[in-house]
Amino acid sequence: MGNKDLERLVKKIMKEAPIDYGDYPERMHPRTQQRIEDPEGIYAKNRAFRQGVSDVERVAGKRFKEVVDYVKRYFGTERNITDPQVKQAIQMEQMMAVRQAMSLEVNKREQLRDLAVEIAAKEEGWLPYATNMEDAVNDGTVVKVRKDGGVVYEFDFVNMLTFLGEQKVDPTLFQMKPKKNEKLPLPPDFSFDIDELTPEEQKQLEIEKRNVINAIIMGKGKRGQFAYQMFKDRLDAIDPNLYALYNKIMGANDLMYFTDEDLIEALGGNAAGSAGKMDGDEDEDEDEGGEKDEGNGNDTYYANGLIFPILLHELFKSFSMITARHQWKGMDPGMAQDVISQTDTMQHEPMNFRVGGELVRKLRTLLPDELTLDPDSKKYIPYFEQILYSVPAEDFLKNIIANVVSDDEGDNNKAKKRFEEILKKAKSEYDKFNRDDEDEYDDDEDDILTQLGL
Protein backbone atom coordinates (compact mmCIF):
# COMPACT_ATOMS: atom_id res chain seq x y z
CA MET A 1 0.00 0.00 0.00
CA GLY A 2 1.43 3.36 -1.06
CA ASN A 3 1.63 6.48 1.12
CA LYS A 4 -1.30 8.12 -0.67
CA ASP A 5 -3.45 5.04 -0.24
CA LEU A 6 -2.56 4.91 3.45
CA GLU A 7 -3.36 8.60 3.83
CA ARG A 8 -6.74 8.12 2.16
CA LEU A 9 -7.45 5.16 4.44
CA VAL A 10 -6.56 7.15 7.54
CA LYS A 11 -8.78 10.02 6.42
CA LYS A 12 -11.60 7.58 5.69
CA ILE A 13 -11.30 6.03 9.14
CA MET A 14 -11.20 9.45 10.79
CA LYS A 15 -14.23 10.58 8.81
CA GLU A 16 -16.16 7.49 9.80
CA ALA A 17 -15.13 7.69 13.45
CA PRO A 18 -18.34 7.69 15.53
CA ILE A 19 -17.55 10.82 17.56
CA ASP A 20 -15.49 13.58 16.02
CA TYR A 21 -13.13 14.81 18.74
CA GLY A 22 -11.28 17.04 16.26
CA ASP A 23 -7.97 18.15 17.72
CA TYR A 24 -9.14 17.62 21.31
CA PRO A 25 -6.99 15.05 23.14
CA GLU A 26 -9.75 14.52 25.73
CA ARG A 27 -11.88 11.41 25.49
CA MET A 28 -15.18 10.31 27.01
CA HIS A 29 -15.46 7.25 29.20
CA PRO A 30 -15.65 4.20 26.87
CA ARG A 31 -19.09 3.17 28.14
CA THR A 32 -20.39 6.73 27.81
CA GLN A 33 -19.21 6.84 24.22
CA GLN A 34 -20.75 3.42 23.63
CA ARG A 35 -24.12 4.66 24.88
CA ILE A 36 -23.95 7.75 22.66
CA GLU A 37 -23.05 5.58 19.65
CA ASP A 38 -25.78 3.03 20.34
CA PRO A 39 -28.02 2.82 17.22
CA GLU A 40 -30.81 1.54 19.50
CA GLY A 41 -30.54 4.47 21.93
CA ILE A 42 -33.56 6.58 22.87
CA TYR A 43 -32.43 9.47 20.65
CA ALA A 44 -30.85 7.46 17.82
CA LYS A 45 -34.33 6.09 17.05
CA ASN A 46 -36.10 9.39 17.72
CA ARG A 47 -37.74 11.09 14.72
CA ALA A 48 -36.36 14.45 15.85
CA PHE A 49 -32.89 13.11 14.93
CA ARG A 50 -33.25 12.50 11.19
CA GLN A 51 -29.72 11.18 10.76
CA GLY A 52 -30.16 8.78 13.64
CA VAL A 53 -27.08 8.00 15.69
CA SER A 54 -24.96 10.40 13.60
CA ASP A 55 -27.04 13.33 14.87
CA VAL A 56 -26.76 12.06 18.45
CA GLU A 57 -22.97 11.76 18.15
CA ARG A 58 -22.69 15.24 16.68
CA VAL A 59 -24.92 16.86 19.32
CA ALA A 60 -23.29 15.07 22.27
CA GLY A 61 -19.81 15.64 20.85
CA LYS A 62 -20.37 19.39 20.64
CA ARG A 63 -21.57 19.46 24.23
CA PHE A 64 -18.53 17.48 25.39
CA LYS A 65 -16.12 19.92 23.74
CA GLU A 66 -17.99 22.86 25.25
CA VAL A 67 -17.68 21.34 28.73
CA VAL A 68 -13.99 20.60 28.20
CA ASP A 69 -13.35 24.22 27.19
CA TYR A 70 -15.21 25.46 30.23
CA VAL A 71 -13.30 23.26 32.68
CA LYS A 72 -9.95 24.21 31.19
CA ARG A 73 -10.81 27.90 31.41
CA TYR A 74 -11.86 27.89 35.06
CA PHE A 75 -9.24 25.44 36.28
CA GLY A 76 -6.55 27.34 34.38
CA THR A 77 -5.02 24.43 32.50
CA GLU A 78 -4.24 23.48 28.91
CA ARG A 79 -3.43 19.87 29.73
CA ASN A 80 -5.56 16.90 28.75
CA ILE A 81 -8.16 17.00 31.50
CA THR A 82 -9.19 13.38 30.94
CA ASP A 83 -5.64 12.20 31.62
CA PRO A 84 -6.04 10.19 34.87
CA GLN A 85 -3.63 12.33 36.89
CA VAL A 86 -5.04 15.66 35.69
CA LYS A 87 -8.58 14.41 36.14
CA GLN A 88 -7.85 13.31 39.71
CA ALA A 89 -6.34 16.71 40.52
CA ILE A 90 -9.45 18.46 39.15
CA GLN A 91 -11.73 16.23 41.22
CA MET A 92 -9.74 16.95 44.38
CA GLU A 93 -9.90 20.69 43.71
CA GLN A 94 -13.63 20.39 43.06
CA MET A 95 -14.19 18.64 46.40
CA MET A 96 -12.28 21.37 48.23
CA ALA A 97 -14.30 24.02 46.37
CA VAL A 98 -17.56 22.36 47.47
CA ARG A 99 -16.47 22.39 51.10
CA GLN A 100 -15.42 26.04 50.84
CA ALA A 101 -18.66 27.05 49.17
CA MET A 102 -20.80 25.27 51.76
CA SER A 103 -18.83 26.94 54.54
CA LEU A 104 -19.28 30.40 52.98
CA GLU A 105 -22.99 29.83 52.32
CA VAL A 106 -23.90 28.93 55.91
CA ASN A 107 -24.89 32.44 56.99
CA LYS A 108 -26.04 33.62 53.57
CA ARG A 109 -28.48 30.93 52.57
CA GLU A 110 -31.61 33.09 52.58
CA GLN A 111 -29.94 35.73 50.41
CA LEU A 112 -28.70 33.10 47.98
CA ARG A 113 -32.05 31.33 47.92
CA ASP A 114 -33.87 34.57 47.12
CA LEU A 115 -31.33 35.45 44.42
CA ALA A 116 -31.69 32.01 42.85
CA VAL A 117 -35.50 32.30 42.72
CA GLU A 118 -35.24 35.81 41.28
CA ILE A 119 -32.74 34.80 38.57
CA ALA A 120 -34.69 31.73 37.48
CA ALA A 121 -38.02 33.61 37.53
CA LYS A 122 -36.54 36.45 35.45
CA GLU A 123 -34.84 34.27 32.86
CA GLU A 124 -37.80 31.92 32.46
CA GLY A 125 -40.32 34.73 32.15
CA TRP A 126 -42.19 34.06 35.39
CA LEU A 127 -41.23 37.20 37.30
CA PRO A 128 -44.37 39.13 36.25
CA TYR A 129 -46.39 36.41 37.97
CA ALA A 130 -44.25 36.28 41.11
CA THR A 131 -45.44 39.47 42.76
CA ASN A 132 -46.77 37.74 45.86
CA MET A 133 -43.80 35.99 47.46
CA GLU A 134 -43.47 35.35 51.15
CA ASP A 135 -41.08 33.49 53.40
CA ALA A 136 -42.23 30.51 55.42
CA VAL A 137 -40.77 27.86 57.65
CA ASN A 138 -41.72 24.24 57.11
CA ASP A 139 -40.47 21.61 59.57
CA GLY A 140 -37.35 23.61 60.28
CA THR A 141 -36.46 24.03 56.61
CA VAL A 142 -36.63 27.57 55.26
CA VAL A 143 -38.65 27.58 52.07
CA LYS A 144 -39.79 30.13 49.53
CA VAL A 145 -43.50 30.06 48.87
CA ARG A 146 -45.08 31.77 45.91
CA LYS A 147 -48.83 32.18 45.75
CA ASP A 148 -50.82 33.03 42.64
CA GLY A 149 -54.51 32.47 43.19
CA GLY A 150 -54.84 28.80 44.09
CA VAL A 151 -51.33 27.84 42.97
CA VAL A 152 -48.36 27.51 45.28
CA TYR A 153 -44.74 27.15 44.21
CA GLU A 154 -42.45 26.04 47.00
CA PHE A 155 -38.67 26.24 46.71
CA ASP A 156 -36.44 24.51 49.22
CA PHE A 157 -32.81 25.45 49.80
CA VAL A 158 -31.51 22.56 51.85
CA ASN A 159 -28.19 21.79 53.45
CA MET A 160 -26.50 18.39 53.27
CA LEU A 161 -27.91 17.25 56.60
CA THR A 162 -31.47 17.99 55.52
CA PHE A 163 -30.91 16.46 52.11
CA LEU A 164 -29.59 13.18 53.45
CA GLY A 165 -32.17 12.95 56.21
CA GLU A 166 -35.30 13.91 54.28
CA GLN A 167 -36.35 12.27 51.03
CA LYS A 168 -38.17 14.84 48.91
CA VAL A 169 -38.81 12.68 45.85
CA ASP A 170 -41.26 9.81 45.85
CA PRO A 171 -39.17 7.03 44.29
CA THR A 172 -42.28 5.53 42.72
CA LEU A 173 -42.71 8.65 40.57
CA PHE A 174 -39.28 8.49 38.97
CA GLN A 175 -38.36 4.94 38.00
CA MET A 176 -34.80 3.64 37.95
CA LYS A 177 -35.50 1.74 34.72
CA PRO A 178 -38.25 2.06 32.11
CA LYS A 179 -41.14 -0.31 32.54
CA LYS A 180 -41.79 -2.90 29.86
CA ASN A 181 -43.40 -1.29 26.84
CA GLU A 182 -46.68 -3.22 26.70
CA LYS A 183 -49.16 -2.97 23.86
CA LEU A 184 -52.23 -0.87 24.52
CA PRO A 185 -55.44 -2.92 24.94
CA LEU A 186 -57.91 -2.48 22.11
CA PRO A 187 -61.64 -3.30 22.08
CA PRO A 188 -62.68 -6.26 19.84
CA ASP A 189 -64.60 -4.04 17.45
CA PHE A 190 -61.79 -1.48 17.11
CA SER A 191 -60.95 -0.30 13.60
CA PHE A 192 -58.92 2.55 12.21
CA ASP A 193 -58.58 4.45 8.98
CA ILE A 194 -55.54 3.50 6.91
CA ASP A 195 -54.43 7.16 6.95
CA GLU A 196 -54.65 7.42 10.73
CA LEU A 197 -52.08 6.38 13.30
CA THR A 198 -52.76 3.28 15.35
CA PRO A 199 -52.74 3.70 19.13
CA GLU A 200 -49.35 1.99 19.28
CA GLU A 201 -47.89 4.36 16.69
CA GLN A 202 -49.32 7.36 18.53
CA LYS A 203 -47.90 6.13 21.83
CA GLN A 204 -44.45 5.72 20.29
CA LEU A 205 -44.60 9.28 18.96
CA GLU A 206 -45.56 10.55 22.41
CA ILE A 207 -42.67 8.60 23.96
CA GLU A 208 -40.25 10.22 21.51
CA LYS A 209 -41.76 13.63 22.14
CA ARG A 210 -41.48 13.18 25.91
CA ASN A 211 -37.82 12.14 25.61
CA VAL A 212 -37.10 15.33 23.66
CA ILE A 213 -38.99 17.44 26.21
CA ASN A 214 -37.03 15.82 29.04
CA ALA A 215 -33.79 16.62 27.20
CA ILE A 216 -34.91 20.25 26.87
CA ILE A 217 -35.79 20.41 30.58
CA MET A 218 -32.39 18.99 31.52
CA GLY A 219 -30.62 21.25 29.03
CA LYS A 220 -32.36 24.33 30.40
CA GLY A 221 -31.35 23.27 33.91
CA LYS A 222 -27.73 22.83 32.87
CA ARG A 223 -27.67 26.16 31.04
CA GLY A 224 -29.55 27.83 33.88
CA GLN A 225 -27.09 26.72 36.55
CA PHE A 226 -24.58 29.20 35.10
CA ALA A 227 -27.10 32.07 34.91
CA TYR A 228 -25.44 33.57 37.99
CA GLN A 229 -22.63 34.69 35.67
CA MET A 230 -24.99 37.37 34.33
CA PHE A 231 -25.61 38.50 37.90
CA LYS A 232 -22.01 38.46 39.10
CA ASP A 233 -22.32 41.84 40.80
CA ARG A 234 -25.28 40.60 42.87
CA LEU A 235 -23.42 37.44 43.83
CA ASP A 236 -20.24 39.36 44.67
CA ALA A 237 -22.27 41.60 46.97
CA ILE A 238 -23.19 38.50 48.98
CA ASP A 239 -19.66 37.06 48.94
CA PRO A 240 -16.99 37.76 46.26
CA ASN A 241 -15.34 34.38 46.86
CA LEU A 242 -18.30 32.31 45.69
CA TYR A 243 -18.19 33.08 41.96
CA ALA A 244 -14.86 31.34 41.23
CA LEU A 245 -15.79 28.38 43.42
CA TYR A 246 -19.09 27.85 41.65
CA ASN A 247 -17.42 27.94 38.23
CA LYS A 248 -15.05 25.15 39.20
CA ILE A 249 -17.67 23.03 40.94
CA MET A 250 -20.25 23.10 38.18
CA GLY A 251 -17.74 22.74 35.35
CA ALA A 252 -16.24 19.62 36.91
CA ASN A 253 -19.75 18.34 37.66
CA ASP A 254 -20.76 18.59 34.00
CA LEU A 255 -17.57 16.87 32.90
CA MET A 256 -18.47 13.96 35.17
CA TYR A 257 -21.44 13.07 32.93
CA PHE A 258 -18.99 12.30 30.11
CA THR A 259 -15.97 10.91 31.95
CA ASP A 260 -17.22 9.15 35.12
CA GLU A 261 -19.69 6.54 33.93
CA ASP A 262 -19.07 4.36 37.00
CA LEU A 263 -20.00 7.22 39.33
CA ILE A 264 -23.04 8.19 37.25
CA GLU A 265 -24.29 4.61 37.36
CA ALA A 266 -23.70 4.42 41.11
CA LEU A 267 -25.55 7.67 41.81
CA GLY A 268 -28.48 6.86 39.55
CA GLY A 269 -29.17 10.56 39.03
CA ASN A 270 -28.38 13.92 40.59
CA ALA A 271 -27.58 13.26 44.25
CA ALA A 272 -27.13 16.92 45.19
CA GLY A 273 -30.46 18.38 44.14
CA SER A 274 -33.93 17.65 42.85
CA ALA A 275 -36.98 19.33 41.38
CA GLY A 276 -40.53 18.28 40.70
CA LYS A 277 -44.16 18.36 41.71
CA MET A 278 -45.04 17.59 45.33
CA ASP A 279 -47.76 15.10 46.26
CA GLY A 280 -47.47 13.51 42.83
CA ASP A 281 -49.69 10.56 43.66
CA GLU A 282 -52.57 12.87 44.58
CA ASP A 283 -52.26 15.10 41.54
CA GLU A 284 -51.09 12.55 39.01
CA ASP A 285 -54.40 12.28 37.19
CA GLU A 286 -54.43 15.97 36.45
CA ASP A 287 -50.94 15.83 34.97
CA GLU A 288 -51.95 12.97 32.72
CA GLY A 289 -55.12 14.29 31.18
CA GLY A 290 -57.59 13.46 33.96
CA GLU A 291 -59.55 15.66 36.28
CA LYS A 292 -57.75 17.44 39.07
CA ASP A 293 -58.22 15.88 42.47
CA GLU A 294 -60.38 17.98 44.73
CA GLY A 295 -58.39 19.17 47.72
CA ASN A 296 -56.71 22.35 48.78
CA GLY A 297 -56.45 23.54 45.16
CA ASN A 298 -52.68 23.98 45.37
CA ASP A 299 -50.02 22.77 42.97
CA THR A 300 -46.69 22.67 44.75
CA TYR A 301 -43.42 22.42 42.86
CA TYR A 302 -40.16 22.16 44.69
CA ALA A 303 -36.51 22.71 43.89
CA ASN A 304 -33.70 21.98 46.30
CA GLY A 305 -29.95 21.91 46.01
CA LEU A 306 -26.83 21.30 48.01
CA ILE A 307 -25.35 24.66 47.00
CA PHE A 308 -26.56 27.79 45.19
CA PRO A 309 -25.83 26.86 41.53
CA ILE A 310 -27.40 23.42 42.00
CA LEU A 311 -30.51 25.07 43.41
CA LEU A 312 -30.47 27.36 40.36
CA HIS A 313 -30.22 24.32 38.09
CA GLU A 314 -33.22 22.70 39.77
CA LEU A 315 -35.27 25.92 39.70
CA PHE A 316 -34.85 26.20 35.94
CA LYS A 317 -35.96 22.58 35.63
CA SER A 318 -38.93 23.17 37.92
CA PHE A 319 -40.20 26.14 35.90
CA SER A 320 -39.75 24.11 32.71
CA MET A 321 -41.73 21.19 34.15
CA ILE A 322 -44.78 23.41 34.61
CA THR A 323 -45.12 24.32 30.93
CA ALA A 324 -44.06 20.82 29.81
CA ARG A 325 -47.23 19.46 31.41
CA HIS A 326 -49.12 20.74 28.39
CA GLN A 327 -48.11 17.61 26.48
CA TRP A 328 -50.68 15.68 28.53
CA LYS A 329 -53.64 17.96 27.90
CA GLY A 330 -56.47 15.98 26.36
CA MET A 331 -54.50 12.73 26.36
CA ASP A 332 -55.97 9.51 27.67
CA PRO A 333 -54.61 9.08 31.23
CA GLY A 334 -53.71 5.45 30.58
CA MET A 335 -51.57 6.34 27.59
CA ALA A 336 -49.96 9.24 29.45
CA GLN A 337 -49.01 6.96 32.35
CA ASP A 338 -47.60 4.41 29.92
CA VAL A 339 -45.51 7.10 28.21
CA ILE A 340 -44.18 8.38 31.53
CA SER A 341 -43.21 4.87 32.63
CA GLN A 342 -41.05 4.58 29.49
CA THR A 343 -39.40 8.00 29.66
CA ASP A 344 -39.17 9.59 33.13
CA THR A 345 -36.45 7.35 34.50
CA MET A 346 -33.11 7.76 36.26
CA GLN A 347 -31.62 5.52 33.59
CA HIS A 348 -32.39 8.10 30.89
CA GLU A 349 -31.26 11.19 32.82
CA PRO A 350 -27.54 11.06 31.83
CA MET A 351 -28.40 10.91 28.12
CA ASN A 352 -30.94 13.70 28.58
CA PHE A 353 -28.07 15.82 29.87
CA ARG A 354 -25.59 14.81 27.15
CA VAL A 355 -28.10 15.67 24.42
CA GLY A 356 -30.08 18.43 26.14
CA GLY A 357 -27.29 20.94 26.70
CA GLU A 358 -26.48 21.31 23.01
CA LEU A 359 -30.13 20.94 21.95
CA VAL A 360 -31.12 23.92 24.12
CA ARG A 361 -28.15 25.99 22.91
CA LYS A 362 -29.11 25.36 19.28
CA LEU A 363 -32.77 25.98 19.96
CA ARG A 364 -32.04 29.34 21.55
CA THR A 365 -30.04 30.47 18.51
CA LEU A 366 -33.16 29.92 16.38
CA LEU A 367 -35.70 31.58 18.67
CA PRO A 368 -36.81 35.13 17.81
CA ASP A 369 -34.30 37.66 19.20
CA GLU A 370 -37.14 39.44 20.93
CA LEU A 371 -37.75 36.39 23.11
CA THR A 372 -34.11 35.89 24.12
CA LEU A 373 -32.64 39.39 24.20
CA ASP A 374 -35.46 41.70 25.30
CA PRO A 375 -36.03 41.45 29.08
CA ASP A 376 -39.55 42.84 28.70
CA SER A 377 -40.47 40.04 26.27
CA LYS A 378 -39.44 37.18 28.55
CA LYS A 379 -42.96 37.31 29.98
CA TYR A 380 -44.06 35.53 26.80
CA ILE A 381 -41.82 32.50 27.46
CA PRO A 382 -44.36 30.49 29.54
CA TYR A 383 -47.00 31.01 26.85
CA PHE A 384 -44.53 30.23 24.06
CA GLU A 385 -43.54 26.95 25.71
CA GLN A 386 -47.06 25.78 26.44
CA ILE A 387 -47.98 26.32 22.78
CA LEU A 388 -44.80 24.54 21.63
CA TYR A 389 -45.40 21.53 23.86
CA SER A 390 -49.04 21.28 22.77
CA VAL A 391 -48.03 20.78 19.13
CA PRO A 392 -49.02 17.23 18.06
CA ALA A 393 -46.16 14.77 18.54
CA GLU A 394 -45.42 13.98 14.89
CA ASP A 395 -45.38 17.64 13.88
CA PHE A 396 -43.34 18.56 16.99
CA LEU A 397 -40.69 15.95 16.19
CA LYS A 398 -40.45 16.02 12.40
CA ASN A 399 -41.18 19.64 11.55
CA ILE A 400 -39.83 21.55 14.55
CA ILE A 401 -37.18 19.78 16.62
CA ALA A 402 -35.69 17.92 13.64
CA ASN A 403 -35.17 21.28 11.95
CA VAL A 404 -33.48 22.54 15.13
CA VAL A 405 -31.14 19.53 15.34
CA SER A 406 -30.24 19.73 11.65
CA ASP A 407 -27.05 21.48 10.54
CA ASP A 408 -28.74 22.51 7.29
CA GLU A 409 -29.42 26.26 7.15
CA GLY A 410 -32.64 25.74 5.21
CA ASP A 411 -33.98 23.45 7.95
CA ASN A 412 -32.93 25.93 10.62
CA ASN A 413 -34.78 28.72 8.81
CA LYS A 414 -37.93 26.58 8.81
CA ALA A 415 -37.61 26.24 12.58
CA LYS A 416 -37.13 30.00 12.91
CA LYS A 417 -40.28 30.69 10.92
CA ARG A 418 -42.26 28.24 13.04
CA PHE A 419 -40.99 29.85 16.25
CA GLU A 420 -42.02 33.27 14.99
CA GLU A 421 -45.54 31.93 14.42
CA ILE A 422 -45.62 30.44 17.92
CA LEU A 423 -44.41 33.70 19.47
CA LYS A 424 -47.20 35.57 17.69
CA LYS A 425 -49.73 33.17 19.24
CA ALA A 426 -48.01 33.49 22.63
CA LYS A 427 -48.39 37.26 22.55
CA SER A 428 -52.04 36.89 21.70
CA GLU A 429 -52.56 34.52 24.62
CA TYR A 430 -50.67 36.83 26.96
CA ASP A 431 -52.78 39.82 25.92
CA LYS A 432 -55.92 37.77 26.34
CA PHE A 433 -55.19 36.91 29.96
CA ASN A 434 -53.25 39.99 31.05
CA ARG A 435 -55.38 43.03 30.40
CA ASP A 436 -54.17 46.38 31.71
CA ASP A 437 -57.10 46.65 34.10
CA GLU A 438 -56.59 43.73 36.54
CA ASP A 439 -59.98 44.46 38.09
CA GLU A 440 -61.58 42.85 35.03
CA TYR A 441 -60.29 39.43 36.08
CA ASP A 442 -62.19 36.82 37.99
CA ASP A 443 -60.22 35.37 40.89
CA ASP A 444 -59.56 32.07 39.16
CA GLU A 445 -58.19 33.85 36.10
CA ASP A 446 -55.21 34.94 38.19
CA ASP A 447 -54.04 31.33 38.26
CA ILE A 448 -51.10 31.19 35.84
CA LEU A 449 -51.74 27.52 35.09
CA THR A 450 -55.32 28.39 34.16
CA GLN A 451 -53.94 31.12 31.94
CA LEU A 452 -51.68 28.58 30.29
CA GLY A 453 -54.59 26.27 29.61
CA LEU A 454 -53.53 23.72 32.22
N, C-alpha and C positions, 0 to 999 in steps of 0.2 A: 504494500500500500504506500503510495507516494505521500509527500508532505501535504499537498493540496487536498488529496482525498481524506487524509487524517484530520485536516483543519475543518473540512466540510462536515465530517462525522462528529467532531467535537461541537461544532456550532449547532448541528441537528440535535444532538443530545441535550445541549443547553437550552435550546428552544423548546424541546419537548419536556424539560424538567417540570414536574408538577407545580412547584412554587418557585417563582422567580425572585431570588434574593438579590439579584443585581450584583453590585460590588460590596454588599454588606457581608462581613465575615460571620455575623451572628446567625445562629440557627435555632429553630424551635425544638422542643422536645420531640423525639421521634414518634411517640404515640399521639402527640398533639397534631403533628403534621399528617400522620396517618388518618386521623379523624377528619381533618380538613380535606384530604384527598379522597375520602371515601365516596365512591359514586352512588352509594345507597344512603348517604347522609340526608338529614332532614332538609337541607337547603339545596343539595345537589339535585334532588328530585322535585324541587319546588318550582312552580311555573313562573315565579318572579325572577328566576335565574335561568334565562333562555339557553345559555351555553352550558348549563349543568355544572359539573364539578369545576370546570375551567373558571366560571364566574366566581364560585366560592373561593377558589385558590387565589384569584386576583384580589378580591375584596379583603380576605383575611390577610393576605400578604402585605397589602398596603397598610392595614392597621398595625401589623407587626413592626414594619419599618418606622411608622410614626411613633410607636411606643419606644422603640430602640433610640430614636433621635431624642425623645423627651428625656429618657433616663440618662443618656450621655450628657445632655445639657445640664441637668440639675445635679448630677453627681460629679460633674467636671472631669470627665474622662473621655479619651478617644480609643481606649482599648476595646477589645472584643468582650462585651459585657455578658456573653454566654459562655466564655471561658470559665471553667469550674472555679478557679481561684478568684477571678474578678467577680464572678457572680456571688460567691460566698462573702466577699468583702462588702458588696452592695447590700446583701441581706442583713449582715451584721449592723451596717450603718443604718439601715431601715429600722431595725429593731430598737436601736438606741434613739432614733428620731421619734418613734412611737412613744417610748417611755418619757422622753422630754416633752413631747406635745401634751400627753395626758397630765403630766405634772404642772405644766403651764396653764392648762385649761381648768384646773380644779376650781379656782375662784372666779372664773369668767364664763361659766357654762351658760348662764341665762343670757348674757350678752351674745355669745356665739350662737345659741339656739335661735334667738330672735333674728340675728343677722342671716342665718341660714334660711329661715322661713321667708324673710323679706326677699332675699336673692332669688330663691326658687319661685316665689309668687310673682316677682317682677318678670323674670325671664320666661316663665310659662304663661304669662298673660292673665294670671289670676288676681293680681293686686287690686284691680278695681272692685273685686268682689270680697276683698278681705278687710273691709272697713271696721268690722266688729270683732276684734280679737281681744281675748282676755286671758290672763294667767290663771292657772288652777293647779291644785296639788292632788294627785291621785295615788293613794297608797305609798306616800313618801317619795314618789317620783314626780319631779316637776314636769309638767306637760304644757303644751301650747294648744289652746282650744279655739277654734274658729267657728263662729255660728252665723249661718245665713238662712234665715227662715227655719225650716225644720232639719237642716243639714249641719252636721258637726264634723269638723276635721280636727283630728287630734294628732299632735306631733310630739313624740317622746325623744328626749335627749338623754340617753342612759349612760352610766359608767359601766366599767367591766363587771363590777360586782353585781349590779342589777341585771346586766345582760346574761350572765352565767346563771343567776339564781331565778330568773323569771322568763319563762318561755312565752314569747309574744305571738308566735305563729303556730296555728293549729296544724300539726304535721299531716293530718288527713286532707288538708286543702291543697298541699303542694307535694305531690308524689315524688318519691325518689326515682322511680322508673315509670315509663308510660304503661298504662294498662293495655291489655291485649285488645287490638282493634277488631271488635266483633261487628258482624254485619247487622245492619238495622233490621228489625222485624217488619215484615210487610203483611198487610191483610191478604187473604186468599184471592179476593177479587180485584187486587191492585193492578192497574195498567198505567202506562205512561206513553206520551207522544214521543215519536222517534226523534223529534227535534229538541225534546226537553231532557234535562239531566235526570238521571236516576237518583234516588236518595243517597246511595253509596257514593256516587260521583260528586254530589253536592257536599256531602260530609268531608270528602277528601279535599275539596276546594277550601272549605272552612278551616280544616286542619292546617293547610298551607298558609292561609291568610293569617290565622292565629300565630303561627310560628314567625311570620314576618313582623306582625305587631309586637310580639314579645321581643324580637331583636331590636325593634325601634325603641321600645321602652327601656331595654338594657342600654342601648346606645345613647339615649338621652340622659340616662343616669350617669354613664361614664363621662360623657361630655360635660354634664352639669356639675360633676364633682370638682371640676377646675374653674367653675364660674367665679370663685372667689378672686381669681386673678384680675377680673375686671373691677373688683371692689377692694383692691389692695390697700388703699388709703383707710378704708373702714376697718379692715382687719388689723392694719398696723396700729390704729388708734387703740385697739384692744390689747394687742401685744405684738411688737415688731419682730419678735423671734419666731412666730408661728408660720409665717409665709414660706420661708425656706424649708422648714421641717415638713410642711404639708406637701410641697412639691416633690420632695424625696420619697415620702411615704407612699403617695398615690401613684407616682411613676413606677416604683418598684412593685407595687401591688398589681398594676396592669400588666407588667412584664410577666408576672407569675402565671397568668392565664395562658401564656405561650410557652413557658420554659419549665414549669413545675407541675407536670401532669400528675405526678404521684401525690403531691399536696392537694391539688384540686380534687382529685378523686377521694382523698381522705376526708376533706372538709365537706364535700357534697353540696357546696354552695357558698354563699358569702357568710362567714362566721362572725363578722364584725358589725353587721347591720342588717336591717330588714325593713320592708315596706309592704303595705297591703291593706285590706279591708277587714276591720274587726268584726267579730261575731259572724263569720262567714257562713256557718251552718244555718243561722237564722235568716240571713238575707240572700242565701244562695239562689233561691227561685227567682228573685227579682233580677239578679245579674244574668240569669240564663233564660230570659224571655217570659218568665212567669209573673204572677202578681206579687207585689211587695207584701211581706208579712206585716200584719198589723201589730204595732208595738209603740215604742216611743217616737217613731217617725224620724229617727236619726240615722244617718249613714256616717260611720266613723272610720276614717282612714288613718293609719299610723305610719310613722317613719322614725326609726331609731338608728343610732350609730355610735360606735365606740369613740370616735373623734369627729370634729367638725366637718371635714370634707366627706367623710363617709355618711354622716347625717345628710349633707347636701346631696350626695348621690341618691340616697333613698327618698328624699323629698321630691327630686325630679321624677323618679320612678312613680312615686305615689300620685303626683298630679297627672302623670301620663296614664296611669291605670284608670282614672276617673273617665276620661274621654274615650279610652279604649273599650269601655263597657258597651259602647254603641254597636259593636259588632253583634251583640246578642239580641238587639231589639227586634222583636217579631219572630225570633227563631224558636222552634220547638224546644222546650226545656230538655227533653231527652237527648236530642242531637247536640245541644250546647254542652251538656254534661259529658257526653261522649268525646266531643272535641277537646274539652279541657283536660280530660283524663289522658289524652294522647300528647298534649302540648305543654301544659304547665307543670313541668317536672324539674327537679334538681339536675337530673341527667342532661337536660338540654341547655341549662343555664350557661355553661362555659362556651358553647357554640353560639348562643345568642350574643354573648359579649364579643367573641372574635369576629362575628359578622356585623353586629349592630353598630359598633363604633364607626366603621367606615360607611355603612349604609346611611346613618344619620348625617355624617359629614357631607356625603354626596347629595342627599336629599335637601339639605339646607342651602347648598349652592344653587339649587334649581327653584327654590321657593321665591315668590315675589320679594324684591328688596324691601318693599314697604313692610312686610311681615317680619323681616329679620333685622332691619336696620333702624326703623322708626319706633322709638319707645312708646309713642302714643298708639301705635297700631298693634302692639302685642296683645291688647285686649281682645283681638279677634282670634287669637290662637286657639282657645278652647272650642270656639264655634267651628273654626277651620278643621280641627282634628276630628270633631264628632261627625262632620260631613264626610271627611275622608274615610273614616273607619266604617261608615254606613254604606259605602259603595259596595255593590254586590261582589262577592269573592272573586269570580272569574275576571271581571273588569278591573278590580283592584290589583290583582296579580299581574295579568297580562298587559294591561294598557296603562298602568300607572307605575307600579314598583319596578316592573321589568324595564321600563324606559328610564327609570332612575339608575338602576344597576348598570345598564348598558354604557359602554364607552363611546357609542356612536352619537355624534352631535345631533343628528336628526332625531334620534330617539329621545335625547335629553330635551330637545326643544318641544317635543310632544308633551313631555311631562310638565315642562314650564307652562305651556298653554293650559293644560288641565288644572294646574295649581292656581292659575289666574282665575279660571272659572269658579273654582271652589272658594277662593277668597272673596269673589263677588257675592256668592251665596252667603258666606259667613258674615259679611258686612250687613247683608239684608236681614239675616237672623238676629244679629246684634241690635240693629236699629229697631227691629220688631219688639224685642224684649227689654230694651233699655231706652225708653223715651226720656226726654229731658225732665218732664214733670213726673217725679217718682210717686206722687200722690195718686196717679192714675192706676197704679198697680193694685191688684189684689194681693193679700198676704202670701198666698202660695206661689205667686209669680216671682217672688223674690228668691225662690229656691233655684240656685244655679243649675242643678241637675234637671229641674223641670224646664228651665230655659233651654237646656241642651237637648231636650227631648227624651231624657232618661227617666 
